[in-house]
Amino acid sequence: MSPTVGTSCISHAPVIADIEIDYGNDLSNTVTIIAEVEWDFEYQIDEVAPQASSIFDNVLLGRHTVTVRDVTVVVWRSKKL
């Protein structure tokens, strides 16, 4: 995917390519969000504060929403699990 060139910055619209789930037990599942390109993204699961890492530990079983945001501009992409 080519970057989007704005008037003052270059950015990538975040695309969630895959979501990997490593099933430990009910309290230690790990979710990894795989973006289509490497970029300066923030990652979020449900309403938890966004973080720089795409890896979330201790995720309980159930339905969740993961979100990826380009920190250089305000572009969000979400995907339900």
N, C-alpha and C positions, 0 to 999 in steps of 0.2 A: 504494500500500500504506500502510495506517495504521500509525503507530508503536505498539509494545507498551508499555504503561505498567506499570512495576513498582512496588515499594514505595518505591524510592529513586531511580529513574531512568527516563528514556524511552529506548527503543532501537528499532532497526529490525532485523528478521531479514534478514540479507543474502540477496539473490536475484541470481544471476548472469544478467543479461539477455542478454548477448552476449559473445563473445570475438572480437576483431579480430586478425588476423595480417597483418603487413606483411612479405612475403617479400623479403628483400634477397639474401643468399647464405647459405651454410651457417653462417656465423659472425655474421651481422648481422640476423637476423630480429627483429622487434619484436612483442611480444604486448601487447595492451591489453585489460584486463578491464573490462567495462561492467556496473556494478551497476544494478539497477532504480531505485533512488533515490540521491540524493546524501546522504551521511551520513558520520560519522566511522568509516570502515572501514580495516582493514589488509588488504593483499593479499600473497599468497604464491604462488610457483610451485615445485612439488616441495618439497624440504627446505631451500630457501634461506630465510634469515631474513625474516620479514614486513617490509613497508615501507608507508609512507603512500601512495606513488604506485601507480596502477593500471597503469603502463606498465613493461614489462620489455624491456630491450634485450639483444642478443647471445644470443638463445635458439636453441640448436641444434635442428635438425630432429629429430623423434621424438615419442614419447608423453610427455605431461606432465600433472600435476594442478595446477590453479589453485584457490586457496582465498581466500575473503573472510571477514573476521571483524569484527564490530561491537566496537570497542574499549571501548564503555561497559559491555558485558556479555560473557560468554563464550559467543558463539553463532557457530559456524563453518558455512560451506557450501562444499563442494568440487565440482569438476566436472572430469572427465577430458577432455583434448583428443584 
